[in-house]
Amino acid sequence: MEIVLAMDLRHGKVVHGKAGNRAAYLPLDWGVSSTAEPISYISELRPKYLYIADLDRIEKTGSHDDVIRACAKKVVCCYVDRGIRTPNEYLSGNHIVNIIGTETCGDDLSRYHGGFLSIDIKRGKVVPSGRIPVDVVVEAERLGFEGCIILNLGAVGTRSGIELSSLRSLRSAYTGKLLYGGGVATKTDLHRLADSGFDGAIIATAVHCGEIPLAWVQEGCLC
């Protein structure tokens, strides 16, 4: 199972996200990195796999495209959510996998070809549509995305753990590559995801708090 380091970008800095309350996100000036400057941050942590959320572009207030491309060159694979709203907005670059997030992409998922679909969830429902997550996973199976991400936005940065009961139903509904992010707090959570058949976990806070070894992020797998 892939261990993917999450990095949220806002106003040119790496910020710490918590519970999806983006207005309160602050530069990540604590934890295992000595800097919140994105390229230096990645050079210092040396992850194998990286997930980037460009919060400025998601909120239509700016863009970090050049920084994203530079960071992507330093990893094996870089999953990038830039708030894509049309099929013409995919970002090109070495090692970049575009993410189409339900938060911004609109209701017609069939418009998109390639990339990963991020099924963005708050309070158990897909945002902004309010659909049941497994129903969107079933639709994604038909549409041929490269993979899917189950992203529990409400749990991001909280170390609240994962809800085990829904994992297997989500996994059984999708035959492609499936990642999970949001609230992953411990090594036990990672093993539960692996045992449930997930192909990767997106983490950040648990690494900075010392619950999950940085070495696992650097190796990109359960060690």
Backbone as a chain_set.jsonl record, in Angstrom:
{"seq": "MEIVLAMDLRHGKVVHGKAGNRAAYLPLDWGVSSTAEPISYISELRPKYLYIADLDRIEKTGSHDDVIRACAKKVVCCYVDRGIRTPNEYLSGNHIVNIIGTETCGDDLSRYHGGFLSIDIKRGKVVPSGRIPVDVVVEAERLGFEGCIILNLGAVGTRSGIELSSLRSLRSAYTGKLLYGGGVATKTDLHRLADSGFDGAIIATAVHCGEIPLAWVQEGCLC", "coords": {"N": [[0.835, -1.197, 0.0], [0.552, 2.21, -0.86], [2.097, 4.905, 0.851], [1.277, 8.134, 1.146], [2.35, 11.419, 1.216], [0.634, 14.26, 2.285], [0.248, 17.619, 1.184], [-0.786, 20.792, 1.699], [-1.256, 23.818, -0.012], [-1.103, 27.303, 0.399], [-1.118, 30.692, -0.278], [1.571, 30.567, -1.049], [2.833, 28.991, 0.848], [3.331, 25.958, 2.783], [0.601, 24.723, 4.475], [-1.159, 23.863, 7.511], [-3.865, 21.827, 7.531], [-7.14, 21.509, 8.963], [-10.023, 19.809, 9.628], [-11.29, 20.81, 7.384], [-11.718, 23.53, 7.594], [-10.807, 25.996, 6.016], [-10.242, 28.715, 6.203], [-8.929, 28.998, 8.55], [-6.486, 27.794, 8.272], [-3.021, 27.592, 8.857], [0.481, 28.466, 8.293], [2.64, 25.639, 8.215], [4.564, 25.416, 10.659], [5.696, 23.703, 12.432], [6.531, 20.379, 13.617], [7.988, 17.782, 11.569], [9.423, 19.128, 9.658], [11.597, 21.877, 9.014], [10.803, 24.085, 7.669], [8.263, 25.964, 5.911], [8.268, 26.528, 3.297], [7.455, 25.421, 0.149], [9.105, 23.874, -1.809], [11.542, 23.523, -0.478], [10.541, 22.22, 1.737], [9.664, 19.735, 0.674], [12.132, 18.814, -0.251], [13.403, 18.424, 2.16], [11.794, 16.546, 3.572], [11.558, 14.406, 1.797], [9.557, 12.632, 0.484], [8.252, 9.666, -1.132], [5.875, 9.441, -2.518], [3.478, 11.955, -3.264], [0.83, 14.147, -2.365], [-0.81, 16.97, -3.413], [-2.728, 19.738, -2.509], [-3.897, 22.545, -3.956], [-4.928, 25.122, -2.446], [-5.464, 27.797, -2.927], [-6.06, 27.857, -5.683], [-8.215, 26.111, -5.737], [-10.054, 27.663, -4.378], [-10.199, 29.742, -6.108], [-8.459, 31.965, -5.897], [-5.839, 32.219, -6.582], [-2.753, 30.625, -7.739], [-0.499, 27.822, -7.781], [1.026, 26.633, -9.762], [3.677, 26.512, -10.921], [5.269, 25.953, -8.699], [4.161, 23.508, -7.953], [4.866, 21.88, -10.148], [7.648, 21.889, -9.808], [7.927, 20.63, -7.321], [6.831, 18.144, -7.943], [8.751, 16.986, -9.548], [10.506, 15.967, -7.736], [9.563, 13.66, -6.666], [8.256, 10.278, -6.963], [5.613, 10.009, -7.755], [3.064, 12.407, -8.073], [0.124, 13.395, -6.864], [-2.342, 15.7, -7.727], [-4.549, 18.141, -6.687], [-6.138, 20.76, -7.976], [-8.482, 22.07, -7.971], [-10.016, 21.547, -10.315], [-12.303, 22.54, -12.795], [-13.192, 22.279, -15.366], [-12.723, 20.08, -18.221], [-10.504, 21.05, -19.543], [-8.543, 21.887, -17.855], [-6.498, 20.329, -16.859], [-3.253, 19.746, -15.447], [-0.082, 19.733, -16.881], [3.045, 17.938, -16.655], [6.064, 16.462, -15.287], [5.614, 13.415, -13.602], [3.118, 14.059, -12.597], [-0.176, 13.448, -11.519], [-3.361, 14.214, -12.269], [-6.063, 15.347, -10.247], [-9.514, 15.13, -10.09], [-11.8, 16.743, -8.349], [-14.799, 16.208, -6.534], [-15.772, 18.396, -5.216], [-15.389, 20.624, -6.835], [-15.708, 19.965, -9.556], [-18.162, 19.784, -10.824], [-21.42, 18.363, -11.755], [-21.461, 16.536, -13.873], [-19.67, 13.949, -14.323], [-18.82, 12.482, -16.467], [-17.615, 14.091, -18.3], [-14.926, 14.133, -17.929], [-11.75, 12.735, -18.604], [-9.343, 10.469, -17.784], [-6.933, 10.822, -15.069], [-7.428, 10.991, -11.452], [-10.396, 10.519, -9.57], [-11.485, 12.435, -6.931], [-13.419, 11.769, -4.254], [-15.021, 13.787, -2.381], [-15.825, 14.246, 0.937], [-18.053, 15.232, 3.504], [-19.427, 14.983, 6.703], [-20.418, 12.457, 6.077], [-21.529, 12.614, 3.527], [-21.213, 13.219, 0.008], [-19.621, 16.125, -1.159], [-20.328, 18.831, -3.403], [-22.817, 17.715, -3.714], [-24.295, 16.056, -2.01], [-24.643, 13.374, -2.301], [-24.611, 9.765, -1.694], [-21.547, 8.304, -0.756], [-20.765, 5.696, -1.782], [-22.348, 5.425, -4.024], [-21.27, 7.261, -5.816], [-18.773, 6.16, -6.143], [-19.459, 3.811, -7.507], [-20.394, 4.954, -9.892], [-17.984, 6.086, -10.777], [-16.564, 3.786, -11.343], [-17.726, 2.948, -13.729], [-16.931, 4.966, -15.461], [-14.207, 5.012, -15.953], [-11.976, 6.297, -14.715], [-8.513, 6.804, -13.724], [-8.137, 6.101, -11.134], [-9.45, 6.328, -7.758], [-10.011, 8.56, -4.988], [-10.93, 8.437, -1.684], [-11.839, 10.98, 0.215], [-12.073, 12.246, 3.275], [-13.018, 15.119, 4.141], [-13.852, 16.467, 6.436], [-12.423, 15.25, 8.423], [-9.785, 15.808, 8.034], [-6.577, 16.489, 9.258], [-7.299, 16.089, 11.897], [-6.668, 13.775, 13.266], [-8.552, 11.859, 13.914], [-9.007, 9.231, 13.365], [-10.222, 6.383, 11.431], [-13.308, 5.385, 9.893], [-14.209, 2.268, 10.127], [-16.346, 0.691, 9.263], [-17.395, 1.443, 6.755], [-15.417, 1.018, 4.907], [-14.93, -1.448, 3.541], [-17.212, -1.733, 1.95], [-16.932, 0.412, 0.207], [-14.538, -0.312, -1.048], [-15.289, -2.73, -2.277], [-16.963, -1.806, -4.205], [-15.449, -0.81, -6.217], [-13.057, -1.5, -8.651], [-10.658, -0.444, -9.409], [-7.618, 1.474, -8.704], [-7.496, 2.61, -5.388], [-7.45, 5.136, -3.045], [-7.17, 6.526, 0.289], [-7.925, 9.296, 2.372], [-7.778, 11.547, 5.185], [-8.037, 12.002, 8.5], [-6.481, 9.803, 9.184], [-4.687, 8.325, 11.668], [-2.894, 6.65, 13.041], [-0.499, 3.892, 13.05], [-2.026, 1.616, 13.196], [-4.406, 2.397, 11.91], [-3.447, 2.586, 9.288], [-2.814, -0.092, 8.746], [-5.365, -1.174, 8.92], [-6.595, -0.006, 6.712], [-5.034, -1.159, 4.69], [-5.68, -3.864, 5.11], [-8.311, -3.758, 4.378], [-8.151, -3.561, 1.711], [-7.399, -1.223, 0.417], [-5.374, 0.81, -1.752], [-3.679, 2.829, -1.093], [-2.76, 5.382, 1.32], [-3.338, 8.689, 2.374], [-1.536, 10.97, 4.166], [-0.557, 13.297, 6.768], [-0.649, 14.997, 9.215], [-0.346, 13.01, 11.216], [2.228, 12.171, 10.748], [3.753, 14.457, 11.319], [3.199, 14.65, 14.001], [4.465, 12.469, 14.996], [3.298, 9.965, 15.145], [3.216, 8.268, 12.982], [5.95, 6.928, 11.294], [8.352, 9.022, 9.685], [10.031, 7.714, 7.973], [8.444, 5.803, 6.732], [6.947, 7.32, 4.963], [9.014, 8.175, 3.344], [9.907, 5.775, 2.257], [7.561, 5.063, 1.085], [5.72, 3.125, 1.723], [4.19, 0.631, 3.906], [6.307, -0.222, 6.493]], "CA": [[0.0, 0.0, 0.0], [1.296, 3.462, -0.924], [1.967, 5.924, 1.888], [1.36, 9.367, 0.371], [2.405, 12.615, 2.049], [-0.24, 15.348, 1.862], [0.773, 18.978, 1.327], [-1.731, 21.842, 1.321], [-0.582, 25.069, -0.338], [-1.905, 28.527, 0.498], [-0.304, 31.913, -0.269], [2.977, 30.245, -1.224], [3.345, 28.237, 1.983], [2.687, 24.728, 3.217], [-0.238, 25.037, 5.627], [-1.738, 22.72, 8.217], [-5.311, 21.804, 7.418], [-7.87, 20.826, 10.02], [-11.481, 19.713, 9.558], [-11.825, 21.509, 6.225], [-11.946, 24.95, 7.892], [-9.652, 26.535, 5.309], [-9.946, 30.076, 6.629], [-8.087, 28.93, 9.744], [-5.242, 27.079, 7.984], [-1.842, 28.408, 9.115], [1.721, 27.827, 7.829], [3.073, 24.475, 8.997], [5.852, 25.805, 11.228], [6.027, 22.746, 13.487], [6.574, 19.016, 13.093], [9.256, 17.189, 11.134], [10.111, 20.004, 8.714], [12.016, 23.163, 9.572], [10.381, 25.152, 6.771], [6.966, 25.865, 5.236], [8.474, 26.849, 1.884], [7.103, 24.111, -0.422], [10.163, 23.094, -2.446], [12.459, 23.143, 0.598], [9.798, 21.263, 2.565], [9.736, 18.427, 0.017], [13.543, 18.417, -0.265], [13.765, 18.0, 3.507], [11.056, 15.351, 3.99], [11.883, 13.387, 0.797], [8.545, 11.588, 0.292], [8.245, 8.964, -2.411], [4.601, 9.81, -3.145], [3.038, 13.252, -2.753], [-0.495, 14.664, -2.701], [-0.839, 18.42, -3.24], [-3.98, 20.478, -2.686], [-3.663, 23.974, -4.155], [-6.131, 25.715, -1.867], [-5.751, 29.068, -3.597], [-6.736, 27.622, -6.958], [-9.518, 25.521, -5.416], [-10.93, 28.768, -3.978], [-10.133, 30.734, -7.183], [-7.776, 33.165, -5.434], [-4.446, 32.203, -7.015], [-2.284, 29.379, -8.329], [0.859, 27.403, -7.441], [1.381, 25.661, -10.798], [5.126, 26.364, -11.079], [5.753, 25.279, -7.488], [3.706, 22.121, -8.034], [5.724, 21.174, -11.108], [8.976, 21.725, -9.215], [7.822, 19.606, -6.276], [6.539, 16.854, -8.572], [9.996, 16.431, -10.081], [11.286, 15.404, -6.638], [8.908, 12.455, -6.16], [7.917, 9.273, -7.975], [4.259, 10.299, -8.237], [2.483, 13.562, -7.394], [-1.314, 13.567, -7.079], [-2.536, 17.146, -7.612], [-5.902, 18.699, -6.732], [-6.078, 22.205, -8.221], [-9.835, 22.594, -8.134], [-10.402, 21.473, -11.73], [-13.717, 22.817, -13.046], [-13.498, 21.871, -16.734], [-11.736, 19.102, -18.712], [-9.357, 21.721, -20.15], [-7.7, 22.45, -16.802], [-5.483, 19.391, -16.382], [-1.904, 20.296, -15.391], [0.95, 18.86, -17.439], [4.311, 17.979, -15.948], [6.639, 15.184, -14.893], [5.15, 12.685, -12.419], [1.859, 14.629, -12.102], [-1.464, 12.801, -11.747], [-4.4, 15.194, -11.976], [-7.213, 14.939, -9.446], [-10.782, 15.798, -10.356], [-12.49, 16.683, -7.064], [-16.242, 16.452, -6.62], [-16.054, 19.722, -4.659], [-15.312, 21.684, -7.839], [-15.725, 19.527, -10.961], [-19.508, 19.79, -11.386], [-22.201, 17.136, -11.617], [-21.286, 15.615, -14.994], [-18.336, 13.345, -14.251], [-18.467, 11.863, -17.751], [-16.841, 15.057, -19.108], [-13.501, 14.035, -17.61], [-11.093, 11.513, -19.075], [-8.035, 10.388, -17.158], [-6.808, 11.378, -13.732], [-8.105, 10.363, -10.323], [-11.557, 11.209, -9.023], [-11.513, 12.575, -5.475], [-14.782, 11.8, -3.729], [-14.831, 14.661, -1.226], [-16.919, 13.883, 1.847], [-18.245, 15.873, 4.799], [-20.572, 14.446, 7.445], [-20.903, 11.243, 5.461], [-22.107, 12.845, 2.208], [-20.316, 13.803, -0.997], [-19.839, 17.559, -1.38], [-21.462, 19.522, -2.786], [-24.071, 17.126, -4.205], [-25.031, 15.361, -0.967], [-24.854, 11.968, -2.66], [-23.999, 8.735, -0.882], [-20.235, 8.043, -1.362], [-20.641, 4.46, -2.551], [-23.001, 5.623, -5.316], [-20.322, 7.956, -6.686], [-17.741, 5.166, -6.455], [-20.023, 2.944, -8.541], [-20.366, 5.727, -11.145], [-16.587, 6.2, -11.198], [-16.18, 2.482, -11.908], [-18.203, 2.916, -15.116], [-16.391, 6.052, -16.274], [-12.843, 4.724, -16.357], [-10.902, 7.091, -14.138], [-7.314, 6.037, -13.399], [-8.295, 5.668, -9.756], [-10.305, 7.178, -6.929], [-9.597, 8.902, -3.628], [-11.975, 8.717, -0.702], [-11.257, 12.049, 1.02], [-12.945, 12.701, 4.353], [-12.57, 16.486, 4.385], [-14.144, 16.852, 7.814], [-11.474, 14.622, 9.347], [-8.422, 16.201, 7.699], [-5.821, 17.157, 10.3], [-7.874, 15.905, 13.235], [-6.217, 12.509, 13.862], [-9.753, 11.258, 14.499], [-9.109, 7.826, 13.004], [-11.038, 6.068, 10.269], [-14.542, 4.644, 10.157], [-13.932, 0.974, 9.518], [-17.549, 0.012, 8.745], [-17.692, 1.765, 5.352], [-14.266, 0.819, 4.036], [-15.043, -2.616, 2.67], [-18.257, -1.497, 0.944], [-16.341, 1.295, -0.796], [-13.555, -1.091, -1.797], [-15.948, -3.737, -3.101], [-17.682, -1.129, -5.289], [-14.512, -0.238, -7.184], [-11.986, -2.453, -8.95], [-9.427, 0.274, -9.721], [-6.771, 1.93, -7.598], [-8.325, 3.341, -4.424], [-6.71, 5.747, -1.952], [-8.002, 7.088, 1.359], [-7.319, 10.379, 3.131], [-8.607, 12.259, 6.152], [-8.172, 11.436, 9.83], [-5.6, 8.649, 9.437], [-4.01, 8.799, 12.869], [-1.944, 5.718, 13.648], [-0.085, 2.732, 12.269], [-3.173, 0.698, 13.158], [-5.29, 2.862, 10.834], [-2.845, 2.209, 8.011], [-2.979, -1.534, 8.566], [-6.791, -1.419, 8.652], [-6.827, 0.346, 5.307], [-4.41, -2.203, 3.871], [-6.467, -5.085, 5.261], [-9.577, -3.549, 3.673], [-7.896, -3.607, 0.28], [-7.047, 0.067, -0.175], [-4.07, 0.814, -2.407], [-2.848, 3.896, -0.579], [-3.279, 6.264, 2.359], [-2.816, 10.046, 2.305], [-1.336, 11.349, 5.561], [0.339, 14.419, 7.051], [-0.6, 15.364, 10.628], [0.166, 11.903, 12.024], [3.685, 12.153, 10.577], [4.314, 15.591, 12.049], [3.018, 14.389, 15.43], [5.298, 11.341, 15.366], [2.535, 8.718, 15.262], [3.607, 7.439, 11.84], [7.342, 7.29, 11.021], [8.69, 9.696, 8.439], [10.665, 6.718, 7.102], [7.409, 5.138, 5.937], [6.66, 8.261, 3.878], [10.172, 8.18, 2.449], [9.885, 4.498, 1.539], [6.314, 5.012, 0.339], [4.972, 1.894, 2.004], [4.246, 0.123, 5.281], [7.64, -0.812, 6.689]], "C": [[0.875, 1.255, 0.0], [1.039, 4.312, 0.326], [2.28, 7.255, 1.227], [1.359, 10.562, 1.332], [1.51, 13.702, 1.464], [0.425, 16.693, 2.12], [-0.257, 19.969, 0.804], [-0.976, 23.137, 1.11], [-1.558, 26.231, -0.266], [-0.953, 29.719, 0.605], [1.195, 31.59, -0.276], [3.607, 29.441, -0.112], [2.634, 26.899, 2.132], [1.883, 25.06, 4.471], [-0.78, 23.754, 6.246], [-3.249, 22.825, 8.171], [-5.952, 21.055, 8.573], [-9.364, 20.96, 9.783], [-12.089, 20.503, 8.411], [-12.11, 22.973, 6.44], [-10.794, 25.761, 7.318], [-9.276, 27.947, 5.739], [-8.992, 30.101, 7.815], [-6.765, 28.208, 9.508], [-4.064, 28.047, 8.135], [-0.591, 27.703, 8.577], [2.176, 26.727, 8.785], [4.485, 24.734, 9.518], [6.231, 24.924, 12.417], [6.095, 21.363, 12.855], [7.948, 18.638, 12.588], [9.999, 18.016, 10.089], [10.461, 21.328, 9.391], [11.511, 24.349, 8.752], [8.988, 24.88, 6.215], [7.061, 26.319, 3.786], [8.379, 25.536, 1.11], [8.26, 23.29, -0.98], [11.183, 22.637, -1.404], [11.838, 22.09, 1.502], [9.899, 19.854, 1.975], [11.177, 17.922, -0.031], [13.97, 17.871, 1.092], [13.082, 16.688, 3.9], [11.282, 14.163, 3.061], [10.833, 12.269, 0.686], [8.706, 10.898, -1.055], [7.006, 9.348, -3.21], [4.068, 11.07, -2.46], [1.628, 13.561, -3.246], [-0.478, 16.163, -2.419], [-2.259, 18.929, -3.456], [-3.632, 21.953, -2.791], [-4.925, 24.708, -3.7], [-6.477, 27.041, -2.521], [-6.502, 28.842, -4.906], [-8.107, 26.98, -6.742], [-10.521, 26.621, -5.083], [-10.907, 29.93, -4.967], [-9.513, 32.05, -6.726], [-6.32, 33.226, -5.88], [-4.064, 30.848, -7.574], [-0.838, 29.114, -7.904], [1.42, 26.465, -8.516], [2.888, 25.444, -10.921], [5.733, 25.63, -9.882], [5.379, 23.803, -7.518], [4.589, 21.322, -8.984], [7.106, 20.917, -10.524], [8.964, 20.645, -8.13], [7.625, 18.219, -6.886], [7.793, 16.194, -9.13], [10.803, 15.704, -9.011], [10.704, 14.106, -6.103], [8.626, 11.499, -7.312], [6.555, 9.561, -8.595], [3.679, 11.424, -7.398], [1.015, 13.7, -7.799], [-1.658, 15.028, -6.787], [-4.01, 17.511, -7.744], [-5.778, 20.215, -6.807], [-7.469, 22.789, -8.407], [-10.288, 22.62, -9.578], [-11.915, 21.645, -11.874], [-14.158, 22.467, -14.462], [-12.431, 20.876, -17.184], [-10.49, 19.736, -19.317], [-8.327, 22.184, -19.123], [-6.688, 21.474, -16.223], [-4.105, 20.05, -16.432], [-0.915, 19.288, -15.957], [2.224, 18.977, -16.607], [4.771, 16.597, -15.53], [6.036, 14.68, -13.588], [3.805, 13.175, -11.883], [0.673, 13.758, -12.504], [-2.541, 13.794, -11.329], [-5.544, 14.569, -11.192], [-8.409, 15.8, -9.841], [-11.604, 15.653, -9.084], [-13.964, 16.993, -7.192], [-16.614, 17.834, -6.085], [-16.151, 20.782, -5.746], [-15.666, 21.253, -9.255], [-17.098, 19.568, -11.613], [-20.161, 18.421, -11.343], [-21.914, 16.097, -12.695], [-19.867, 15.055, -15.007], [-17.887, 12.765, -15.582], [-17.683, 12.807, -18.654], [-15.34, 14.812, -18.996], [-12.944, 12.688, -18.048], [-9.662, 11.502, -18.541], [-8.015, 11.05, -15.802], [-7.545, 10.548, -12.695], [-9.319, 11.19, -9.925], [-11.44, 11.239, -7.511], [-12.957, 12.727, -5.024], [-14.7, 12.492, -2.373], [-16.064, 14.57, -0.318], [-16.888, 14.759, 3.095], [-19.53, 15.323, 5.426], [-21.243, 13.285, 6.712], [-21.495, 11.389, 4.081], [-21.084, 13.496, 1.289], [-20.653, 15.292, -1.16], [-19.524, 17.91, -2.833], [-22.807, 18.852, -3.041], [-24.923, 16.5, -3.111], [-25.291, 13.9, -1.259], [-24.179, 11.028, -1.659], [-22.658, 8.354, -1.527], [-20.174, 6.792, -2.223], [-21.309, 4.594, -3.917], [-22.07, 6.318, -6.308], [-19.181, 7.02, -7.068], [-18.22, 4.242, -7.569], [-20.026, 3.664, -9.889], [-18.94, 5.845, -11.682], [-16.084, 4.911, -11.832], [-16.569, 2.402, -13.381], [-17.444, 3.876, -16.015], [-14.906, 5.919, -16.59], [-11.787, 5.7, -15.882], [-9.694, 6.195, -13.849], [-7.368, 5.478, -11.98], [-9.209, 6.628, -9.022], [-9.646, 7.434, -5.581], [-10.849, 9.119, -2.802], [-11.382, 9.731, 0.268], [-12.283, 12.572, 2.018], [-12.485, 14.085, 4.788], [-12.767, 16.904, 5.835], [-13.173, 16.291, 8.825], [-10.037, 15.033, 9.098], [-7.774, 16.926, 8.882], [-6.283, 16.917, 11.713], [-7.323, 14.698, 13.98], [-7.375, 11.766, 14.53], [-9.881, 9.774, 14.219], [-10.046, 7.635, 11.825], [-12.253, 5.258, 10.682], [-14.472, 3.321, 9.403], [-15.137, 0.391, 8.785], [-17.786, 0.259, 7.262], [-16.575, 1.373, 4.393], [-14.459, -0.323, 3.049], [-16.122, -2.434, 1.612], [-17.742, -0.582, -0.158], [-15.353, 0.536, -1.674], [-14.242, -2.085, -2.733], [-16.684, -3.115, -4.284], [-16.765, -0.656, -6.399], [-13.347, -1.182, -7.398], [-10.647, -1.771, -9.226], [-8.64, 0.666, -8.48], [-7.565, 2.859, -6.689], [-7.47, 3.81, -3.255], [-7.683, 6.322, -0.929], [-7.234, 8.201, 2.068], [-8.308, 11.015, 4.08], [-8.744, 11.528, 7.47], [-7.305, 10.239, 10.135], [-4.624, 9.036, 10.54], [-2.864, 7.929, 13.347], [-1.505, 4.656, 12.65], [-1.24, 1.748, 12.13], [-4.156, 1.089, 12.064], [-4.743, 2.455, 9.474], [-3.023, 0.717, 7.742], [-4.443, -1.895, 8.299], [-7.141, -1.097, 7.213], [-6.239, -0.717, 4.383], [-5.22, -3.494, 3.927], [-7.807, -4.99, 4.537], [-9.402, -3.471, 2.166], [-7.576, -2.277, -0.375], [-5.611, 0.029, -0.697], [-3.151, 1.916, -1.899], [-3.561, 4.701, 0.488], [-2.576, 7.603, 2.262], [-2.739, 10.588, 3.726], [-0.465, 12.597, 5.654], [0.461, 14.639, 8.549], [0.009, 14.265, 11.489], [1.678, 11.769, 11.898], [4.317, 13.267, 11.397], [4.187, 15.416, 13.562], [3.816, 13.179, 15.909], [4.58, 10.027, 15.512], [2.882, 7.734, 14.147], [5.017, 7.868, 11.434], [7.523, 7.998, 9.678], [9.319, 8.709, 7.455], [9.65, 5.999, 6.227], [7.01, 6.012, 4.745], [7.796, 8.246, 2.857], [10.278, 6.885, 1.643], [8.625, 4.346, 0.694], [5.481, 3.796, 0.582], [5.009, 1.587, 3.493], [5.569, -0.604, 5.473], [7.67, -1.655, 7.97]], "O": [[1.829, 1.349, 0.772], [-0.094, 4.42, 0.793], [3.409, 7.488, 0.796], [0.461, 10.691, 2.164], [1.616, 14.028, 0.282], [1.083, 16.886, 3.142], [-0.565, 19.985, -0.387], [-0.154, 23.525, 1.94], [-2.672, 26.169, -0.785], [-0.084, 29.749, 1.476], [1.985, 32.248, 0.4], [4.819, 29.226, -0.128], [1.503, 26.719, 1.68], [2.426, 25.619, 5.425], [-0.85, 22.709, 5.6], [-3.841, 23.77, 8.692], [-5.389, 20.094, 9.098], [-9.907, 22.064, 9.741], [-13.273, 20.836, 8.45], [-12.689, 23.618, 5.565], [-9.898, 26.172, 8.056], [-8.11, 28.332, 5.648], [-8.323, 31.106, 8.059], [-5.994, 28.025, 10.45], [-4.092, 29.164, 7.619], [-0.593, 26.482, 8.419], [2.102, 26.874, 10.005], [5.471, 24.329, 8.903], [6.987, 25.34, 13.295], [5.754, 21.196, 11.684], [8.96, 19.109, 13.108], [11.097, 17.641, 9.676], [9.712, 21.829, 10.23], [11.768, 25.498, 9.11], [8.578, 23.728, 6.065], [6.039, 26.476, 3.118], [9.149, 24.616, 1.385], [8.382, 22.11, -0.649], [11.638, 21.494, -1.441], [12.521, 21.182, 1.976], [10.186, 18.895, 2.692], [11.416, 16.725, 0.133], [14.8, 16.965, 1.168], [13.715, 15.814, 4.494], [11.203, 13.018, 3.506], [11.177, 11.091, 0.783], [9.234, 11.481, -2.002], [7.074, 9.556, -4.421], [4.188, 11.232, -1.246], [1.278, 13.275, -4.391], [-0.164, 16.579, -1.304], [-2.909, 18.6, -4.448], [-3.131, 22.548, -1.837], [-5.866, 24.888, -4.473], [-7.653, 27.378, -2.658], [-7.465, 29.548, -5.205], [-9.051, 27.269, -7.477], [-11.692, 26.535, -5.452], [-11.508, 30.975, -4.719], [-9.974, 33.125, -7.111], [-5.631, 34.201, -5.58], [-4.928, 30.017, -7.854], [-0.057, 30.043, -7.695], [2.218, 25.584, -8.198], [3.335, 24.301, -11.016], [6.611, 24.784, -10.047], [6.184, 22.947, -7.152], [5.011, 20.212, -8.659], [7.674, 19.843, -10.725], [9.892, 19.842, -8.039], [8.187, 17.237, -6.401], [7.879, 14.967, -9.177], [11.688, 14.912, -9.334], [11.27, 13.505, -5.19], [8.742, 11.863, -8.482], [6.358, 9.386, -9.798], [3.78, 11.412, -6.171], [0.704, 14.074, -8.93], [-1.312, 15.544, -5.724], [-4.644, 17.236, -8.762], [-5.373, 20.871, -5.847], [-7.615, 23.888, -8.944], [-10.88, 23.602, -10.026], [-12.7, 20.996, -11.183], [-15.354, 22.367, -14.734], [-11.349, 20.827, -16.599], [-9.513, 19.035, -19.581], [-7.335, 22.813, -19.491], [-6.077, 21.763, -15.194], [-3.817, 20.822, -17.347], [-0.911, 18.124, -15.558], [2.453, 19.987, -15.941], [3.967, 15.67, -15.429], [5.954, 15.411, -12.602], [3.388, 12.743, -10.808], [0.53, 13.378, -13.666], [-2.62, 14.171, -10.16], [-5.94, 13.429, -11.432], [-8.321, 17.025, -9.914], [-12.061, 14.554, -8.769], [-14.344, 17.938, -7.884], [-17.651, 18.384, -6.456], [-16.911, 21.74, -5.606], [-15.909, 22.117, -10.097], [-17.204, 19.405, -12.829], [-19.537, 17.438, -10.944], [-22.101, 14.902, -12.464], [-18.972, 15.625, -15.631], [-16.69, 12.577, -15.8], [-17.14, 12.375, -19.671], [-14.57, 15.233, -19.86], [-13.581, 11.648, -17.885], [-8.876, 12.41, -18.814], [-8.955, 11.749, -15.423], [-8.191, 9.548, -13.008], [-9.272, 12.42, -9.941], [-11.311, 10.194, -6.874], [-13.63, 13.698, -5.371], [-14.36, 11.88, -1.361], [-17.193, 14.789, -0.757], [-15.827, 14.998, 3.671], [-20.567, 15.215, 4.772], [-22.466, 13.148, 6.722], [-21.928, 10.396, 3.497], [-20.202, 14.229, 1.738], [-21.819, 15.666, -1.283], [-18.588, 17.373, -3.426], [-23.84, 19.375, -2.623], [-26.143, 16.416, -3.253], [-26.066, 13.25, -0.556], [-23.306, 11.43, -0.89], [-22.621, 8.102, -2.732], [-19.582, 6.826, -3.301], [-20.884, 3.946, -4.874], [-22.077, 6.003, -7.498], [-18.678, 7.078, -8.191], [-17.456, 3.927, -8.481], [-19.701, 3.064, -10.914], [-18.709, 5.722, -12.885], [-15.269, 4.944, -12.753], [-15.824, 1.85, -14.191], [-17.323, 3.629, -17.214], [-14.397, 6.661, -17.43], [-10.794, 5.914, -16.577], [-9.832, 4.976, -13.743], [-6.707, 4.486, -11.675], [-9.684, 7.614, -9.587], [-8.838, 6.64, -5.1], [-11.726, 9.897, -3.179], [-10.509, 9.382, 1.063], [-13.238, 13.254, 1.648], [-11.661, 14.216, 5.693], [-11.936, 17.617, 6.396], [-13.091, 16.779, 9.952], [-9.148, 14.654, 9.861], [-8.352, 17.86, 9.438], [-5.718, 17.483, 12.648], [-7.487, 14.596, 15.196], [-7.204, 11.131, 15.571], [-10.764, 9.116, 14.768], [-10.595, 8.597, 11.288], [-12.233, 4.541, 11.683], [-14.655, 3.275, 8.186], [-14.974, -0.323, 7.796], [-18.319, -0.609, 6.572], [-16.774, 1.396, 3.178], [-14.182, -0.177, 1.859], [-15.974, -2.925, 0.493], [-18.073, -0.773, -1.328], [-15.328, 0.716, -2.891], [-13.808, -2.256, -3.873], [-16.997, -3.805, -5.255], [-17.237, -0.152, -7.418], [-12.715, -1.62, -6.436], [-9.612, -2.437, -9.272], [-8.95, 0.25, -7.364], [-8.227, 3.784, -7.161], [-6.847, 3.006, -2.562], [-8.85, 6.572, -1.227], [-6.04, 8.067, 2.333], [-9.513, 11.029, 3.83], [-9.48, 10.546, 7.564], [-7.376, 9.699, 11.239], [-3.828, 9.961, 10.375], [-1.947, 8.427, 13.999], [-2.06, 4.536, 11.557], [-1.415, 1.124, 11.083], [-4.685, 0.224, 11.366], [-5.5, 2.026, 8.603], [-3.349, 0.32, 6.623], [-4.726, -2.819, 7.536], [-7.894, -1.828, 6.569], [-6.875, -1.125, 3.41], [-5.422, -4.145, 2.902], [-8.374, -6.004, 4.132], [-10.376, -3.331, 1.427], [-7.489, -2.202, -1.601], [-4.755, -0.678, -0.166], [-1.967, 1.936, -2.236], [-4.789, 4.713, 0.565], [-1.358, 7.658, 2.089], [-3.754, 10.661, 4.419], [0.277, 12.914, 4.724], [1.548, 14.489, 9.108], [0.794, 14.55, 12.393], [2.341, 11.307, 12.827], [5.308, 13.043, 12.093], [4.981, 15.973, 14.32], [3.841, 12.893, 17.106], [5.181, 9.051, 15.959], [2.847, 6.519, 14.345], [5.258, 9.061, 11.247], [6.924, 7.617, 8.672], [9.158, 8.852, 6.243], [9.963, 5.625, 5.097], [6.764, 5.504, 3.651], [7.558, 8.299, 1.651], [10.689, 6.903, 0.483], [8.61, 3.602, -0.286], [4.628, 3.447, -0.234], [5.763, 2.202, 4.247], [5.909, -1.501, 4.701], [8.704, -2.232, 8.305]]}, "num_chains": 1, "name": "protein.A"}
